[in-house]
Amino acid sequence: MLVAAAIAVLALTASACGGGKKSSTTTGAAATEAWAGGVCSAFTTWKSSLEDVKKSLKNGGLQSLSSAKLQQAESQVSDATNTLVKSLKNLGPPSTTSAAAAKNGVSSLENSLSASMSAIKAAVPRNPSLSDVIAAIPTLTTEFTKMANSLSTTVGDLRNADPGSEIEQAFKQAPSCSAYVSS
């Protein structure tokens, strides 16, 4: 159930990536809310990208999978993941007392995503045959599940870094985070 929710959250992420550095004119609670909104937007963009890949791979069923289609999917997942990591790095940590916990949570997510991408690339040989594709499915499923779980865990950890803190409030108030938090 959690995996399904995380995958659903991932599908929403592609539409509104929020990268870039925070404006120096935004301070306090507004800056923290902008940061939280950027995190959620980046997650939403990533999730949407992965859902697009999933739909692309499902079109036509297993018999329609080709080496080119699988390599394109791998490239799209890699690009989406790299964009997520860059967006999160560009945001930096929020300017709060819980900044260290937030930074650690984002770093942990980046490491987890990188490890999953390495496993995905290792599982899919260049110019794979249909039997290679079938053999890679368990690894791909496992790694996508890990990515979804890492995302869900990170969102929860960031939101709860310091209960009642600016970060938790920012996640509740940022419009782009509504899919990730319950008021």
Backbone bond lengths (Angstrom), bond angles and torsions (degrees), N, CA, C in turn:
res aa  C-N    CA-C-N  psi(-1)  N-CA   C-N-CA  omega(-1)  CA-C   N-CA-C  phi
1 M - - - 1.450 - - 1.525 110.40 -
2 L 1.340 115.96 -45.53 1.463 120.28 178.12 1.515 110.48 -62.55
3 V 1.346 117.04 -40.21 1.454 120.72 179.11 1.521 109.91 -63.30
4 A 1.320 117.10 -43.57 1.462 120.25 179.09 1.519 110.24 -62.20
5 A 1.310 117.33 -40.89 1.466 120.32 178.02 1.516 110.90 -65.50
6 A 1.321 116.89 -41.34 1.459 120.00 179.75 1.517 110.51 -65.88
7 I 1.331 117.38 -39.67 1.461 119.93 178.51 1.520 109.40 -66.53
8 A 1.321 117.24 -38.82 1.462 119.81 176.80 1.525 110.19 -62.64
9 V 1.321 116.50 -39.95 1.462 120.63 177.38 1.517 109.48 -65.02
10 L 1.320 117.83 -40.31 1.459 121.42 178.92 1.522 111.23 -60.65
11 A 1.331 117.46 -36.52 1.459 120.39 -178.20 1.512 111.71 -65.43
12 L 1.297 117.95 -30.14 1.458 121.10 -178.19 1.522 113.15 -78.27
13 T 1.328 118.68 -16.75 1.461 121.17 -169.99 1.515 115.28 -72.82
14 A 1.306 120.31 -23.96 1.457 120.73 -173.09 1.516 113.90 -68.96
15 S 1.294 119.04 -22.21 1.459 120.73 -171.80 1.514 115.22 -78.81
16 A 1.312 118.77 -19.88 1.465 117.74 -173.59 1.515 112.26 -147.88
17 C 1.302 116.54 71.69 1.467 119.62 -179.66 1.509 109.23 -72.16
18 G 1.303 116.34 129.23 1.461 119.90 -179.93 1.498 110.69 -115.33
19 G 1.292 117.87 91.85 1.452 121.76 178.02 1.501 109.84 -104.67
20 G 1.294 114.24 -160.76 1.460 120.06 176.51 1.495 112.80 86.37
21 K 1.298 114.96 158.12 1.460 121.54 178.62 1.517 109.48 -77.13
22 K 1.322 115.45 153.20 1.453 119.99 177.25 1.514 108.87 -71.32
23 S 1.294 114.99 146.73 1.448 120.55 176.88 1.521 109.60 -70.14
24 S 1.318 115.63 139.49 1.458 118.91 -179.31 1.524 111.13 -71.71
25 T 1.343 117.90 -12.53 1.461 120.28 178.51 1.517 111.73 -84.48
26 T 1.334 117.54 -13.53 1.448 121.86 178.53 1.517 107.82 -91.81
27 T 1.326 116.25 122.16 1.458 119.11 -176.74 1.517 111.06 -130.16
28 G 1.335 115.15 166.41 1.450 121.94 173.44 1.499 114.51 58.80
29 A 1.329 114.98 -136.49 1.458 121.50 -176.22 1.524 111.71 -61.17
30 A 1.329 117.76 -36.43 1.470 120.37 179.63 1.526 110.54 -64.93
31 A 1.329 117.23 -39.46 1.463 120.81 179.01 1.528 110.16 -66.82
32 T 1.313 116.81 -40.05 1.464 120.68 -179.99 1.528 109.70 -67.91
33 E 1.315 117.38 -39.18 1.466 120.35 176.94 1.523 110.88 -65.11
34 A 1.348 116.59 -40.45 1.465 120.42 177.62 1.531 109.97 -62.89
35 W 1.341 116.23 -40.22 1.459 120.51 177.96 1.529 110.09 -62.44
36 A 1.329 117.53 -50.09 1.463 121.72 179.92 1.528 110.58 -59.04
37 G 1.327 116.01 -41.92 1.459 120.20 177.86 1.519 111.62 -61.53
38 G 1.334 116.57 -39.91 1.462 120.79 177.33 1.518 112.12 -64.14
39 V 1.325 116.68 -40.80 1.468 121.15 177.73 1.527 109.31 -61.92
40 C 1.319 116.99 -49.65 1.470 120.68 -178.44 1.521 111.44 -64.11
41 S 1.320 117.13 -40.52 1.470 120.23 178.75 1.525 111.06 -63.32
42 A 1.326 116.27 -41.42 1.461 119.92 178.44 1.530 110.51 -63.39
43 F 1.339 116.83 -42.50 1.462 120.52 177.53 1.534 110.35 -62.83
44 T 1.311 116.28 -42.39 1.462 120.62 -178.97 1.524 110.81 -63.31
45 T 1.304 117.73 -42.09 1.459 121.82 178.70 1.524 110.24 -61.53
46 W 1.311 116.23 -45.46 1.464 121.14 -179.41 1.525 110.73 -62.33
47 K 1.302 116.10 -45.56 1.455 121.36 -179.14 1.526 111.03 -60.51
48 S 1.308 116.91 -44.25 1.469 120.62 179.32 1.521 111.21 -62.64
49 S 1.318 115.66 -39.89 1.467 119.63 178.45 1.519 110.93 -61.72
50 L 1.319 116.85 -43.25 1.462 119.97 179.77 1.524 111.72 -67.49
51 E 1.317 116.81 -36.12 1.468 119.70 176.90 1.524 110.35 -65.55
52 D 1.336 117.61 -38.27 1.464 120.87 176.76 1.527 110.95 -61.61
53 V 1.328 116.30 -42.00 1.463 120.73 177.77 1.522 110.17 -63.68
54 K 1.312 116.06 -44.63 1.467 120.98 -179.89 1.531 110.36 -58.80
55 K 1.336 116.99 -45.83 1.470 120.70 179.12 1.521 110.80 -62.47
56 S 1.329 116.08 -41.68 1.461 121.04 179.94 1.524 111.49 -60.76
57 L 1.321 116.05 -41.97 1.458 120.04 -179.31 1.522 112.48 -71.66
58 K 1.328 117.27 -30.99 1.468 120.87 -179.45 1.528 111.85 -75.79
59 N 1.337 117.07 -28.17 1.464 120.00 -178.71 1.525 110.44 -59.27
60 G 1.301 116.81 120.66 1.455 122.03 177.85 1.519 114.60 89.74
61 G 1.320 117.32 -6.63 1.454 120.26 178.15 1.517 113.65 75.00
62 L 1.310 115.51 -176.08 1.458 123.00 -176.00 1.531 111.83 -60.61
63 Q 1.326 117.12 -38.65 1.460 119.85 -177.63 1.530 112.90 -65.59
64 S 1.347 117.20 -19.02 1.468 119.39 179.98 1.527 112.42 -89.45
65 L 1.328 117.48 -5.88 1.462 119.65 179.39 1.521 109.71 -68.88
66 S 1.294 114.71 131.52 1.454 120.46 177.58 1.514 108.41 -127.34
67 S 1.280 114.72 167.60 1.458 120.22 177.41 1.529 110.23 -57.52
68 A 1.316 116.03 -45.30 1.473 120.24 -178.70 1.520 111.48 -64.08
69 K 1.335 116.81 -40.51 1.465 120.85 -179.06 1.523 110.98 -66.56
70 L 1.316 116.73 -41.06 1.453 121.08 179.46 1.532 111.27 -67.99
71 Q 1.324 116.64 -41.68 1.466 119.90 178.05 1.523 111.24 -65.88
72 Q 1.329 116.91 -36.79 1.464 120.33 176.95 1.527 109.67 -64.37
73 A 1.314 116.83 -42.57 1.468 120.67 178.82 1.524 110.34 -62.31
74 E 1.323 117.31 -44.43 1.461 120.99 178.57 1.529 110.25 -60.11
75 S 1.305 116.53 -42.92 1.465 121.10 179.57 1.527 111.30 -64.29
76 Q 1.327 116.95 -41.14 1.458 120.82 179.30 1.523 111.51 -65.58
77 V 1.326 117.61 -41.50 1.463 121.11 178.16 1.523 109.68 -64.93
78 S 1.315 115.86 -43.05 1.459 120.28 179.09 1.528 110.97 -62.31
79 D 1.326 116.97 -45.75 1.471 121.00 179.07 1.526 111.11 -61.88
80 A 1.324 116.76 -44.13 1.466 120.82 -179.78 1.526 110.80 -63.34
81 T 1.319 116.47 -41.62 1.462 120.64 -179.78 1.519 110.67 -67.73
82 N 1.325 116.98 -42.61 1.475 120.11 176.91 1.521 111.33 -61.76
83 T 1.326 117.03 -39.63 1.463 120.90 177.93 1.527 110.51 -63.88
84 L 1.318 117.14 -42.09 1.463 120.91 177.51 1.523 110.64 -60.18
85 V 1.310 116.62 -49.47 1.465 120.81 -178.89 1.526 110.55 -60.04
86 K 1.328 117.27 -45.00 1.478 120.73 179.24 1.522 111.14 -63.11
87 S 1.316 116.40 -42.07 1.466 120.09 -179.95 1.523 110.75 -61.97
88 L 1.324 116.60 -43.80 1.462 120.52 179.78 1.529 111.22 -66.09
89 K 1.320 116.67 -39.92 1.464 120.10 177.93 1.518 110.56 -64.99
90 N 1.330 116.73 -40.68 1.474 120.75 179.61 1.517 111.93 -63.48
91 L 1.317 116.41 -32.81 1.460 119.95 179.06 1.525 111.05 -68.54
92 G 1.320 116.24 -33.87 1.462 119.40 -175.95 1.510 110.01 65.56
93 P 1.331 116.85 -177.46 1.462 119.57 178.92 1.524 110.96 -80.13
94 P 1.316 117.59 155.95 1.463 119.75 177.22 1.535 109.75 -71.63
95 S 1.297 115.49 159.34 1.470 120.33 178.55 1.524 109.30 -89.77
96 T 1.321 115.71 71.58 1.467 121.59 -179.68 1.517 108.99 -137.95
97 T 1.316 115.18 172.32 1.465 119.82 177.36 1.524 111.07 -68.88
98 S 1.321 117.97 -18.82 1.469 122.60 179.60 1.525 111.89 -96.80
99 A 1.332 117.64 15.75 1.457 121.63 -175.63 1.527 112.38 -59.68
100 A 1.316 117.52 -39.65 1.469 120.33 -178.69 1.525 111.16 -62.70
101 A 1.322 116.32 -42.64 1.471 119.86 178.85 1.526 110.09 -64.69
102 A 1.323 117.35 -40.11 1.465 121.21 178.82 1.523 110.50 -64.79
103 K 1.319 116.37 -44.25 1.466 120.64 179.88 1.521 110.35 -62.40
104 N 1.326 117.47 -42.83 1.463 121.40 178.80 1.529 111.34 -63.41
105 G 1.327 116.54 -40.34 1.463 120.37 178.96 1.515 112.11 -63.30
106 V 1.331 116.62 -42.94 1.460 120.86 179.59 1.533 109.80 -68.28
107 S 1.324 117.97 -40.95 1.472 121.07 177.83 1.525 111.19 -61.97
108 S 1.315 115.89 -40.57 1.459 120.28 178.10 1.532 110.66 -62.93
109 L 1.325 116.71 -41.82 1.461 120.46 177.34 1.523 110.26 -63.01
110 E 1.317 117.34 -46.02 1.464 120.81 179.72 1.522 110.80 -57.45
111 N 1.338 117.20 -43.89 1.467 121.20 179.32 1.523 111.35 -64.21
112 S 1.320 116.50 -42.39 1.459 121.15 179.86 1.532 110.95 -63.83
113 L 1.333 116.62 -43.99 1.463 120.43 179.65 1.525 111.06 -64.89
114 S 1.311 116.65 -40.86 1.471 120.34 178.67 1.524 110.93 -63.04
115 A 1.329 116.96 -42.60 1.465 120.89 178.65 1.529 110.69 -63.23
116 S 1.322 117.03 -41.80 1.466 120.36 178.97 1.524 111.04 -65.72
117 M 1.325 117.16 -40.75 1.462 119.83 178.73 1.526 110.59 -63.77
118 S 1.314 117.41 -38.93 1.475 120.50 177.45 1.522 110.42 -62.52
119 A 1.327 116.79 -42.36 1.466 120.78 178.94 1.523 111.25 -65.42
120 I 1.331 116.99 -39.04 1.469 121.05 178.63 1.523 110.00 -64.39
121 K 1.321 116.42 -46.20 1.470 119.96 179.82 1.522 111.30 -63.26
122 A 1.311 117.04 -37.72 1.464 120.49 178.81 1.532 111.81 -69.21
123 A 1.321 117.61 -29.94 1.465 121.65 -177.44 1.522 113.14 -78.70
124 V 1.322 116.54 -21.39 1.461 120.13 -175.64 1.527 109.05 -111.45
125 P 1.335 117.12 101.79 1.467 119.20 179.41 1.526 110.80 -69.55
126 R 1.305 115.63 157.59 1.472 119.87 175.10 1.522 108.19 -65.20
127 N 1.317 116.20 138.91 1.462 122.93 -178.10 1.532 111.71 51.97
128 P 1.336 116.75 57.11 1.468 119.49 -177.28 1.527 112.30 -71.15
129 S 1.297 114.46 148.43 1.462 121.07 173.20 1.531 107.54 -85.56
130 L 1.314 116.72 173.25 1.461 120.48 178.08 1.529 109.84 -60.79
131 S 1.321 118.03 -38.54 1.467 119.89 179.09 1.531 110.92 -66.99
132 D 1.353 117.60 -33.83 1.476 120.85 174.61 1.527 110.59 -63.64
133 V 1.328 114.99 -41.70 1.464 120.18 179.61 1.523 110.02 -62.63
134 I 1.307 116.41 -47.68 1.465 120.99 179.98 1.527 110.27 -61.92
135 A 1.316 117.11 -40.91 1.465 121.13 179.29 1.528 111.49 -65.79
136 A 1.333 117.85 -29.64 1.473 122.08 -177.28 1.525 112.73 -81.23
137 I 1.324 118.06 -19.13 1.467 121.25 -174.11 1.529 113.47 -55.27
138 P 1.335 120.19 -46.19 1.479 118.16 179.01 1.537 112.56 -60.44
139 T 1.311 117.29 -40.98 1.468 120.37 178.75 1.516 110.54 -65.26
140 L 1.328 117.07 -44.84 1.461 120.57 179.61 1.525 110.53 -61.35
141 T 1.319 116.43 -44.74 1.464 120.85 179.35 1.524 110.30 -60.70
142 T 1.315 116.85 -45.84 1.466 121.42 179.46 1.520 111.08 -60.91
143 E 1.319 116.74 -46.40 1.470 120.15 -176.73 1.528 111.77 -68.93
144 F 1.331 117.39 -38.85 1.466 118.97 176.85 1.525 110.35 -65.26
145 T 1.323 116.39 -36.87 1.463 119.89 176.72 1.522 110.32 -64.97
146 K 1.326 116.99 -42.91 1.470 120.56 176.93 1.524 111.02 -59.83
147 M 1.341 116.01 -42.74 1.470 120.03 -179.86 1.524 110.27 -62.51
148 A 1.327 116.22 -44.97 1.464 120.31 179.68 1.523 110.93 -63.27
149 N 1.334 116.31 -42.37 1.467 120.12 178.71 1.521 111.20 -65.03
150 S 1.326 117.03 -40.52 1.469 120.81 178.35 1.519 110.62 -61.95
151 L 1.316 116.24 -42.62 1.461 120.84 178.18 1.518 110.33 -60.96
152 S 1.325 116.59 -50.42 1.458 121.07 -177.96 1.526 111.03 -61.21
153 T 1.317 116.17 -43.98 1.462 120.85 179.38 1.517 111.10 -62.97
154 T 1.322 116.88 -43.88 1.467 120.55 -178.52 1.517 111.45 -64.17
155 V 1.321 116.94 -44.33 1.467 119.50 178.34 1.526 109.63 -59.04
156 G 1.321 116.78 -46.27 1.466 120.35 178.84 1.516 112.40 -63.60
157 D 1.337 116.59 -42.58 1.466 120.42 179.31 1.524 111.66 -64.61
158 L 1.329 116.56 -41.71 1.464 119.65 179.39 1.527 110.81 -65.32
159 R 1.311 114.43 -43.65 1.460 119.35 -179.76 1.515 111.79 -63.72
160 N 1.315 116.35 -34.89 1.451 120.89 -175.15 1.527 113.66 -105.87
161 A 1.336 117.02 17.81 1.465 120.89 -178.00 1.523 111.20 -53.64
162 D 1.291 115.91 -36.93 1.461 121.55 179.03 1.521 105.37 -151.24
163 P 1.358 117.05 91.87 1.466 119.86 -175.38 1.528 112.16 -48.83
164 G 1.320 115.06 132.49 1.456 121.42 -179.41 1.514 112.93 80.79
165 S 1.330 116.50 1.27 1.460 120.96 -176.96 1.522 111.76 -80.11
166 E 1.315 114.08 177.62 1.463 120.68 176.22 1.519 111.41 -58.73
167 I 1.337 116.69 -38.82 1.470 119.60 -177.47 1.518 110.59 -64.85
168 E 1.322 117.10 -47.65 1.465 119.68 179.01 1.534 110.12 -59.16
169 Q 1.311 116.98 -45.26 1.469 121.22 179.45 1.531 111.03 -63.20
170 A 1.325 116.19 -39.69 1.463 120.38 -179.61 1.527 110.83 -62.63
171 F 1.336 117.30 -42.33 1.465 120.21 178.07 1.530 110.92 -64.61
172 K 1.311 117.13 -34.66 1.463 120.38 178.84 1.530 111.50 -72.30
173 Q 1.328 117.84 -31.01 1.463 121.33 -174.72 1.524 114.05 -92.79
174 A 1.307 118.63 -26.40 1.464 120.74 -177.85 1.527 109.65 -68.32
175 P 1.331 117.77 122.55 1.466 120.36 -177.89 1.535 113.69 -56.19
176 S 1.328 118.26 -36.88 1.457 120.42 -177.97 1.534 112.95 -72.61
177 C 1.321 116.56 -6.50 1.471 120.42 179.98 1.515 113.00 -98.31
178 S 1.317 117.89 -2.23 1.472 120.26 -174.67 1.530 112.32 -58.21
179 A 1.319 117.52 -30.36 1.478 119.94 179.40 1.522 112.06 -72.48
180 Y 1.328 116.93 -16.40 1.459 120.84 -174.91 1.524 114.55 -104.51
181 V 1.288 117.13 -16.26 1.464 119.46 -175.61 1.520 109.77 -128.36
182 S 1.299 113.47 150.60 1.463 118.53 170.21 1.519 105.50 -108.51
183 S 1.280 116.29 130.11 1.457 121.86 -175.09 1.467 109.50 -52.43
